[in-house]
Amino acid sequence: ELCVEHEAELDWFCGTEQKVVCSLCTVAGPCQGHAVTPLADRVTAVRYFLLIHCMVFQKTGFSCWGYNVVSGVAVLWANRKRQQVFARISAAREALEEEEQRLLEEVQREEERVEQCLLTHRAHWSQALENLSQTRSSLVHMLTHAADTHLATSSQEIAERVEETEGVGEPCDTDKLNLNPNCGDSRLLRGLWAAAVLLGPNGYGSPHLKFDERTVSPLLSLSDDFCTVTFLHKKPRQAVRYDPARFDCWPNVLGSLSLSSGTHSWVVDVGQSDAFKVGVCYASLERKGSGNEARLGHNSQSWVLSRFAGDYSFFHAGQKVPLQVVKGPQRIGVLLDWPSQTLLFYEADSGAVLYTLTHPFSSPLLPACAVSDCSVTILH
């Protein structure tokens, strides 16, 4: 293109007026004194500007694409996890519904059995009552109407009628009227119930639970926070003042809280100890002497989970129940549900149940521990 005014080639760019001009316009024309540059330089600068921005846009585009890819992966992951949650909840719900149906049917069968026994007993007692009434009426009639001579010679007849009534008032298979307590027992239901309690906010129990200083054996040392007891191997054992609550021979210690209602759980860190006991006992447990009366698990007043030489067992009243434990837990939990009279030992890290029992506890219970290797700690 040529300049309209000078008919010369448009080879300059006027930055002031932002237009293309000829060389004469920059010398003696309307763009004299303006900021001008050769057209080729201006074009090169514009091309460079466009190239830079194209590269920036391309990089931004890659970022957006990458963000979309990451977002898509996150959505797919979330959907997969959601499906897993639904599948597991569905499986758990199905298993629980089947277990519920099985338990209800078992309870119903037991109820029907007891009802049938009640009908049998009712018929038995009704017949017994009728026999007693007839015999009584007969004897009363004899007593009031028979002549003296007849009464004097009626000893045999009276003895026979009395003999007929012997044993009428005795119970008839009374034990059959008791419901079988195992008809409502379920490992699945117990495990779900325990998991719900243990995974809740009170899974580690009350922060007020500590070891009772008065009960600490002289074979143990108690930490300043009253939460850890350590066995004194070969260290000089300090003499402690006499206290009727203190164990003097066995390395035992009791908790500070008395439990007689509600649901309670606590966790004991047994660490690397290879000789310990964790459980509960009555407050009336003997504290003095080296006999079994003061030895946890070897009397009728204590229930403990024990480890010794790598073997795990449950002890009560001197009876040992060996436990199959694949890997020794470092944290052992105890769950006591007073309303159902259930005591449960579990592995705190995984929630796996180690042992459970139901027992008619007759008085308040205290947390109990014993250790003859390393130390144990109540966790909060």
C-alpha positions as CSV (number, residue, x, y, z in Angstrom):
1,E,0.0,0.0,0.0
2,L,1.1,3.6,-0.7
3,C,0.7,6.8,1.3
4,V,-2.3,8.7,0.0
5,E,-0.6,12.1,0.6
6,H,2.9,11.3,-0.7
7,E,2.3,8.2,-2.8
8,A,5.3,6.6,-1.0
9,E,5.6,3.1,0.6
10,L,4.1,2.7,4.0
11,D,7.1,1.4,5.9
12,W,6.9,3.2,9.2
13,F,4.6,2.9,12.2
14,C,3.5,6.0,14.2
15,G,3.1,5.1,17.8
16,T,1.4,8.4,18.7
17,E,-1.4,8.0,16.2
18,Q,-1.2,4.2,16.0
19,K,-1.1,4.0,12.2
20,V,1.2,3.0,9.4
21,V,2.8,6.0,7.5
22,C,5.5,6.7,4.9
23,S,9.0,8.1,5.6
24,L,8.0,11.6,4.3
25,C,5.1,11.7,6.8
26,T,7.7,11.3,9.6
27,V,10.0,14.1,8.3
28,A,7.7,16.8,6.9
29,G,4.2,15.4,7.3
30,P,1.6,15.1,10.0
31,C,3.7,12.6,12.0
32,Q,6.7,14.9,12.3
33,G,8.1,14.7,15.9
34,H,6.0,11.7,16.8
35,A,7.3,8.4,18.2
36,V,7.8,6.3,15.1
37,T,9.5,2.9,14.4
38,P,10.2,1.0,11.3
39,L,7.3,-1.1,10.3
40,A,9.3,-4.3,10.3
41,D,10.4,-3.7,14.0
42,R,6.8,-3.0,15.0
43,V,5.6,-6.2,13.3
44,T,8.3,-8.2,15.0
45,A,7.4,-6.8,18.4
46,V,3.7,-7.6,17.8
47,R,4.5,-11.1,16.7
48,Y,6.6,-11.7,19.8
49,F,3.8,-10.3,22.0
50,L,1.3,-12.7,20.4
51,L,3.7,-15.6,20.7
52,I,4.2,-15.0,24.4
53,H,0.5,-14.9,25.1
54,C,-0.2,-17.9,23.0
55,M,2.3,-19.8,25.1
56,V,0.7,-18.5,28.3
57,F,-2.7,-19.5,27.1
58,Q,-1.4,-22.9,26.1
59,K,0.1,-23.4,29.6
60,T,-3.1,-22.3,31.2
61,G,-5.0,-24.6,29.0
62,F,-2.9,-27.5,30.1
63,S,-3.5,-26.6,33.7
64,C,-7.2,-26.5,33.1
65,W,-7.1,-29.8,31.3
66,G,-5.0,-31.3,34.2
67,Y,-7.4,-29.9,36.7
68,N,-10.3,-31.5,34.8
69,V,-8.4,-34.8,34.7
70,V,-7.7,-34.6,38.5
71,S,-11.3,-33.6,39.2
72,G,-12.5,-36.5,37.1
73,V,-10.2,-38.9,38.9
74,A,-11.4,-37.5,42.3
75,V,-15.0,-37.9,41.3
76,L,-14.4,-41.5,40.1
77,W,-12.6,-42.3,43.4
78,A,-15.4,-40.8,45.5
79,N,-18.0,-42.8,43.5
80,R,-16.0,-46.0,44.0
81,K,-15.7,-45.3,47.7
82,R,-19.4,-44.5,47.9
83,Q,-20.2,-47.8,46.2
84,Q,-17.9,-49.6,48.7
85,V,-19.6,-47.9,51.6
86,F,-23.1,-48.9,50.2
87,A,-21.9,-52.4,49.5
88,R,-20.5,-52.9,53.0
89,I,-23.4,-51.3,54.8
90,S,-25.8,-53.4,52.7
91,A,-23.8,-56.6,53.5
92,A,-23.8,-55.6,57.2
93,R,-27.5,-54.8,57.2
94,E,-28.3,-58.1,55.4
95,A,-26.3,-60.1,57.9
96,L,-27.8,-58.2,60.8
97,E,-31.3,-58.7,59.5
98,E,-30.6,-62.5,59.1
99,E,-29.2,-62.6,62.6
100,E,-32.1,-60.7,64.0
101,Q,-34.5,-63.2,62.3
102,R,-32.6,-66.1,63.6
103,L,-32.5,-64.8,67.1
104,L,-36.1,-63.9,67.2
105,E,-37.1,-67.3,65.9
106,E,-34.9,-69.0,68.6
107,V,-36.3,-66.8,71.3
108,Q,-39.8,-67.6,70.0
109,R,-39.1,-71.3,70.1
110,E,-37.8,-71.1,73.6
111,E,-40.9,-69.1,74.6
112,E,-43.2,-71.6,73.1
113,R,-41.4,-74.4,74.9
114,V,-41.7,-72.7,78.2
115,E,-45.4,-72.0,77.5
116,Q,-46.0,-75.7,76.8
117,C,-44.1,-76.6,80.0
118,L,-46.4,-74.1,81.9
119,L,-49.5,-75.7,80.5
120,T,-48.1,-79.1,81.6
121,H,-47.3,-77.8,85.0
122,R,-50.7,-76.1,85.3
123,A,-52.4,-79.4,84.5
124,H,-50.2,-81.2,87.0
125,W,-50.9,-78.7,89.8
126,S,-54.6,-78.7,89.0
127,Q,-54.8,-82.4,89.3
128,A,-52.7,-82.3,92.5
129,L,-55.1,-79.7,93.9
130,E,-58.1,-81.8,93.0
131,N,-56.6,-84.9,94.6
132,L,-55.7,-83.0,97.8
133,S,-59.2,-81.5,98.0
134,Q,-60.9,-84.9,97.6
135,T,-58.6,-86.5,100.2
136,R,-59.1,-83.7,102.6
137,S,-62.9,-83.8,102.2
138,S,-62.9,-87.5,102.7
139,L,-60.8,-87.2,105.8
140,V,-62.9,-84.3,107.2
141,H,-66.0,-86.3,106.6
142,M,-64.5,-89.3,108.4
143,L,-63.5,-87.0,111.2
144,T,-66.9,-85.5,111.7
145,H,-69.3,-88.3,110.9
146,A,-67.6,-91.6,111.6
147,A,-68.4,-93.4,114.8
148,D,-65.8,-93.8,117.5
149,T,-65.6,-97.5,116.9
150,H,-65.0,-96.9,113.2
151,L,-62.3,-94.3,113.8
152,A,-60.6,-96.6,116.2
153,T,-60.2,-99.2,113.5
154,S,-59.5,-96.9,110.5
155,S,-55.8,-96.4,110.9
156,Q,-55.0,-98.4,107.8
157,E,-57.6,-96.6,105.7
158,I,-56.3,-93.2,106.8
159,A,-52.7,-94.1,106.2
160,E,-53.5,-95.3,102.7
161,R,-55.3,-92.0,101.8
162,V,-52.5,-89.9,103.3
163,E,-50.0,-92.0,101.3
164,E,-51.8,-91.2,98.1
165,T,-51.1,-87.5,98.6
166,E,-47.4,-87.9,99.3
167,G,-45.3,-86.0,96.8
168,V,-48.3,-84.2,95.3
169,G,-46.9,-80.8,96.3
170,E,-43.4,-81.4,95.1
171,P,-42.1,-79.5,92.0
172,C,-42.3,-81.2,88.7
173,D,-39.4,-80.4,86.3
174,T,-39.3,-76.8,87.5
175,D,-36.0,-76.3,85.7
176,K,-37.8,-76.6,82.4
177,L,-39.7,-73.4,83.1
178,N,-36.4,-71.4,82.9
179,L,-35.6,-69.7,79.6
180,N,-32.3,-70.7,78.1
181,P,-30.1,-67.6,78.5
182,N,-28.1,-68.6,75.4
183,C,-31.1,-68.4,73.1
184,G,-30.4,-64.7,72.6
185,D,-26.6,-65.0,72.4
186,S,-25.0,-63.8,69.2
187,R,-21.3,-63.2,68.4
188,L,-22.3,-60.9,65.5
189,L,-24.7,-58.8,67.6
190,R,-22.3,-58.7,70.5
191,G,-19.5,-57.6,68.2
192,L,-21.5,-54.9,66.5
193,W,-22.7,-53.6,69.9
194,A,-19.2,-53.6,71.3
195,A,-17.9,-51.8,68.2
196,A,-20.6,-49.2,68.5
197,V,-19.6,-48.5,72.1
198,L,-15.8,-48.7,71.7
199,L,-15.7,-46.5,68.6
200,G,-17.8,-43.9,70.2
201,P,-16.6,-40.8,72.2
202,N,-16.2,-42.9,75.4
203,G,-14.1,-45.7,73.9
204,Y,-11.2,-44.9,76.2
205,G,-13.4,-44.6,79.3
206,S,-13.5,-41.9,81.9
207,P,-10.5,-39.5,82.3
208,H,-11.0,-39.8,86.0
209,L,-10.0,-43.5,86.1
210,K,-6.6,-43.9,87.6
211,F,-4.8,-46.4,89.9
212,D,-5.7,-46.2,93.5
213,E,-2.5,-45.4,95.4
214,R,-3.7,-47.1,98.5
215,T,-3.8,-50.5,96.7
216,V,-0.4,-50.5,95.0
217,S,1.7,-53.5,96.0
218,P,5.2,-52.7,97.3
219,L,6.4,-54.8,94.3
220,L,5.2,-52.0,92.1
221,S,6.1,-48.3,91.6
222,L,3.3,-45.8,90.8
223,S,3.9,-42.8,88.4
224,D,3.2,-39.3,89.4
225,D,0.0,-39.1,87.3
226,F,-1.3,-42.3,88.9
227,C,-1.8,-44.0,85.5
228,T,1.3,-46.2,85.2
229,V,2.6,-49.0,87.5
230,T,6.0,-50.6,86.9
231,F,7.3,-53.8,88.3
232,L,10.4,-53.5,90.5
233,H,12.7,-56.3,89.2
234,K,15.9,-56.1,91.3
235,K,15.6,-52.6,92.5
236,P,15.4,-52.1,96.3
237,R,11.8,-52.0,97.3
238,Q,10.9,-49.2,99.6
239,A,9.0,-50.0,102.8
240,V,5.5,-48.6,102.6
241,R,3.2,-47.9,105.5
242,Y,0.6,-50.4,106.4
243,D,-2.8,-49.9,104.7
244,P,-5.6,-52.5,104.8
245,A,-6.4,-51.7,101.1
246,R,-2.8,-52.5,99.9
247,F,-1.8,-55.8,98.4
248,D,1.3,-57.0,100.3
249,C,2.5,-60.1,98.3
250,W,1.1,-60.2,94.8
251,P,2.0,-57.4,92.3
252,N,-1.6,-56.1,92.1
253,V,-3.2,-52.7,91.9
254,L,-6.9,-51.6,91.6
255,G,-8.6,-48.8,89.8
256,S,-10.0,-45.7,91.5
257,L,-13.6,-46.0,90.2
258,S,-16.3,-48.3,91.5
259,L,-18.6,-49.6,88.8
260,S,-22.2,-50.8,89.6
261,S,-24.3,-49.4,86.8
262,G,-24.2,-48.3,83.2
263,T,-21.7,-49.2,80.5
264,H,-18.0,-48.6,81.0
265,S,-14.8,-49.2,79.0
266,W,-11.2,-48.4,79.5
267,V,-7.9,-49.2,77.8
268,V,-4.7,-50.5,79.3
269,D,-1.4,-50.1,77.4
270,V,0.6,-53.3,78.3
271,G,3.5,-52.4,76.0
272,Q,6.2,-55.0,75.9
273,S,5.2,-56.7,79.1
274,D,5.1,-60.5,79.0
275,A,3.5,-61.0,82.4
276,F,0.4,-59.1,83.2
277,K,-3.3,-59.3,84.1
278,V,-6.1,-57.0,83.2
279,G,-9.7,-57.2,84.4
280,V,-12.1,-56.5,87.3
281,C,-12.7,-57.7,90.8
282,Y,-15.0,-57.1,93.8
283,A,-13.9,-54.5,96.3
284,S,-14.0,-57.3,98.9
285,L,-11.1,-59.1,97.3
286,E,-8.5,-60.2,99.9
287,R,-5.4,-57.9,99.9
288,K,-3.1,-59.6,102.3
289,G,-1.1,-62.8,102.0
290,S,0.3,-65.0,99.2
291,G,-2.7,-67.3,98.9
292,N,-5.1,-67.5,96.0
293,E,-7.6,-65.3,97.9
294,A,-5.5,-62.3,96.9
295,R,-4.3,-63.6,93.5
296,L,-6.2,-62.1,90.6
297,G,-8.1,-64.7,88.6
298,H,-7.6,-67.5,91.2
299,N,-10.7,-66.8,93.3
300,S,-14.4,-66.3,92.8
301,Q,-14.1,-62.5,93.2
302,S,-11.9,-61.6,90.2
303,W,-12.1,-61.9,86.4
304,V,-8.9,-61.2,84.4
305,L,-7.3,-61.7,81.0
306,S,-3.7,-62.8,81.5
307,R,-0.5,-63.1,79.5
308,F,2.4,-65.2,80.7
309,A,5.3,-66.5,78.7
310,G,3.6,-65.6,75.5
311,D,0.3,-67.4,76.3
312,Y,-3.0,-65.6,76.7
313,S,-5.7,-66.9,79.0
314,F,-8.8,-65.9,80.8
315,F,-8.9,-66.7,84.6
316,H,-11.7,-66.8,87.1
317,A,-12.0,-68.9,90.3
318,G,-8.8,-70.7,89.3
319,Q,-10.2,-71.9,86.0
320,K,-8.1,-71.2,83.0
321,V,-9.5,-70.7,79.5
322,P,-6.7,-70.6,76.9
323,L,-7.2,-67.9,74.2
324,Q,-6.0,-68.0,70.6
325,V,-4.3,-64.6,70.0
326,V,-2.4,-64.3,66.7
327,K,-0.5,-61.2,67.5
328,G,0.0,-59.9,71.0
329,P,-1.8,-56.6,71.4
330,Q,-0.1,-53.6,73.0
331,R,-3.4,-52.1,74.1
332,I,-6.1,-54.2,75.8
333,G,-9.5,-52.8,76.4
334,V,-12.1,-53.9,78.9
335,L,-15.8,-53.3,78.4
336,L,-18.3,-53.7,81.3
337,D,-22.0,-53.5,80.6
338,W,-23.7,-53.7,83.9
339,P,-27.4,-53.9,82.7
340,S,-26.6,-57.1,80.7
341,Q,-24.0,-58.3,83.2
342,T,-21.5,-58.6,80.3
343,L,-17.7,-58.4,80.6
344,L,-15.7,-58.2,77.3
345,F,-12.0,-58.0,76.6
346,Y,-10.9,-56.6,73.2
347,E,-7.9,-55.5,71.3
348,A,-8.1,-51.7,71.3
349,D,-6.3,-51.0,68.0
350,S,-8.4,-53.3,65.9
351,G,-11.6,-53.7,68.0
352,A,-11.2,-57.5,67.8
353,V,-13.0,-59.3,70.7
354,L,-10.6,-61.5,72.7
355,Y,-13.0,-62.9,75.2
356,T,-16.5,-62.3,76.6
357,L,-18.7,-63.6,79.4
358,T,-21.9,-63.0,81.1
359,H,-22.0,-63.3,84.9
360,P,-24.5,-62.3,87.6
361,F,-22.3,-59.8,89.4
362,S,-23.5,-59.3,92.9
363,S,-21.7,-56.2,94.0
364,P,-19.7,-53.2,92.6
365,L,-16.6,-54.0,90.6
366,L,-13.2,-52.3,90.5
367,P,-10.7,-52.3,87.5
368,A,-7.8,-54.5,88.4
369,C,-4.3,-55.1,87.1
370,A,-1.2,-57.0,87.9
371,V,2.2,-56.9,86.3
372,S,5.5,-58.7,87.0
373,D,7.4,-57.6,83.9
374,C,7.8,-54.0,82.6
375,S,4.8,-51.8,83.2
376,V,1.2,-51.2,82.3
377,T,-0.6,-47.8,81.8
378,I,-4.2,-46.7,81.9
379,L,-4.9,-44.6,78.7
380,H,-7.2,-41.7,78.4
